[in-house]
Amino acid sequence: MRVVHLAAEALPFVKVGGLADVLGSLPRALAKAGLQTTVVLPRYTGAGAVGELLGELGYHFAGGTHNARIWGAQAGGVSYRFLEVDPDWSVPYEQPEVERYLRFNRAAAVWLEGQGYDLLHAHDWHAAHAVRLVDRPAVFTIHNLAFQGVLEPDEYQRLTGSAPDPDLLHEGRVNLMKGALLAARRVTTVSPRYAREIQTPEYGMGLHRVLGDIRGKLAGILNGLDTGYWNPATDSLLPQRYDAANLERRSGNRAALLDETGLDPNLRLLGAVTRLTWQKGFDLVLEALPGLLDLGAGLVLLGTGEIELESGFAAAARRYPERVAFHAAFDEILAHKIYGGADYFLMPSRYEPCGLAQMIAMRYGAPPVARATGGLADTIEDGVTGVLFEPASPAGVVEGVRRMLELDRESLARAGMARDFSWDSSARAYQELYQEAVS
């Protein structure tokens, strides 16, 4: 089978969030399983030169004819194509965001007309409109329902040259994700529980009725983890490598992390690597901090995001210099040190379509304490590999950590490290879904 993935970002070429991790691993797993796999991305000038120039194609957009340059590369058994539709497009999600991704979708659909392929797999709203433009079966995956690609009807008509049909309209505006939900042969989310949650008003982000109407073609397939990269036994960014057979070596990473952050070695150390947004729930942690410190816990937090949260955690680190450490930057080395050195890993998300951090934490022997939602509930076994708590509140966070501290940390760590989070089973599930979509 020949499958083309369409997305906004993918490792190893461009990464902003977890979408890039999925598009870096899933196509390689499918290629390993024997599928002919291509990934199509926009070419962002800020990502540096990638691949070789293969040619150009013409496409119609915003009342005119435009040319897109096509670049190509190979990696991990996967073919990559980069469509340069705007030479001033520097990074993903740059404004005018919706217009640029509509342009990318149009150019991609024209390019696909000349390709021999069996199925299009479009990821999130940035690739949603192509589902409606191609003449082959399509699968559409929701990675985060909160972002849907919304614009005014007159703006859509100006850009595409046609008035939006009813399948695109939602609450008086054009909704690109809704259009893909209705047009795709199959729709997936990145965890089974999230597929159920988004059919409810609480998690459906205004589209719960649409998702309920298509539940017969909606399924949840859990994301996997790049277990080659995320492996404490071979991780060159750790001060001390280890595995479940020599877990005692992990104490060297804990000591190095404490030395780097200046935290009290007698603390029960909570680690977190996150975006500081409402979704991730760290406003709850900020409110819960006095209660967590009363339990004898400390916190090392790596993340950026909302200014109020960055300021709040920076102030907490100044107030409790031996109990709270906060680093407001993207730091890959420190992230690995937190996974490999913290006693526990904190994920209080209000919603979590899948989440990779909890899988990494378990693989690195840092039992997660997390809210029972989405992929967190699908991957963490409460009381066995970590702790799940229900209420999205400061009290819920404190209670979850309190329960965690009462359990045997080493038993939780070993159980989590024994879990298989590789892409193999997920890739098989996608293969079966693809066969259903094309048959």
C-alpha positions, 0 to 999 in steps of 0.5 A: 500500500502507498500512503501519503502523510500530510502534516505541518511538522515532522522530525527530523526536519521541523519540530514545535510540538508532539505532532512532529514526534508522531510524524517522525516515528509513525511513517518509519514504523509503517515503512518498516512494516512494508508500506510505501510511505511519503510525508509531505510538509510545507518548506519553512525557510527558518528550518534551514535547507532540506533535500534537493530541488525536484521541480515546480508545480502550478496551482490556483489560489486567491484568484491567481496562479502560483508556483510551488517549488518541490524539494525532496529527501529520504530518511529512515525508509521514508520519502519526504516532500517539502512544498515551498508555497511561500518563501516568507514562511519561516516557521510553523503556525506563523501568521497568516496561519490559516491562509498559509495552510490553505495554500499548502493544502491546495498545492499538495492536492495538485501535487498528489494528482500526479502521484500513484498512491492509495491513501491520504493520511492527513493530520490535524486541521493544518492538513484537513482541507486536502481531505476534501480536495483529493479523489482518493480515500483519506484518513484524518487524525485529530491530534488536538481538537482545541485547534480547528482551523476557523475562518470567515466564509467571505475570507474562505471564498476569497482564498479558494474561489468558491463559497463554502458548502454546508459541511464546512460551516459550523456556527456561522464560520468555516471550520476546516476540521469539521470538513475533514471529519465529514469527508474522511473515510476513517477518523482517528484520535491519538488515544482510545479514551480521547476518542470517547471524551471528545464526543462529550460537551466537556471535551468536544470543543464545540464539535461533540455533536459532529463527532457523535454523528460520525462515531461509526468511523471514529477510533482511537489508536494510541501513539507510540514512542521512539524507543530507540531515541528514548532509551536510558540504557543508551541515552548519551545526554544522561550523566549515568546510563542504566536499565531496569536490571541496574536501576541503582545507577539511576541515583547518579542522575538524581545526584547530578540533577540536584547538584545542577538545580541546587535543590535539597537532596532530602526532597521527594523530587517531582519533575516536569517537562511541559508547555505552560498552558491552561491545557497542561494544568500547571496553574493548578500546580502553582496554587497547590505548591504550598501543599506539595511542599508540606508533603516533603516534595520538591519540584524541578520544572522545565517549560515555557508558555503563558507569561503569568505562569512563567512569572509565578514559577520564577517567583516560587523558585526565588522564594523556595530556592532549595525546593523549587527549580524553574527553567523557562527555556527549551533545553533538550539536555535538561529534559533528559536529566529530569526524566532520568533523575527525578523521583516522580513525573507530574502531569496534571493536564485538564485534557491530554489527547495522548501525551508522550511525556508520561511514556518517556517518564515510565521508560526512564523509571520516573513514575508519573502522577497524572490526571485521569484523562485521555492518553494519560488514563490509557497508558498509566495503570493506577497504583501499578506504574503511577498514580491517576487523580480525577479532579482538575483542582489544586486539591486533586494535585496534592491528593495525587502526589500524597498517594504517590508518596505512600507507594513503593517507588522502585516497584512502580519504576520497574513496572513502568519500565517493563511496559512496551510503548513502541510503535509496533502495535500502533502501526499494525492498528493503522495498517488495519484501518488503512485497509478498511478505508480503501476497501 
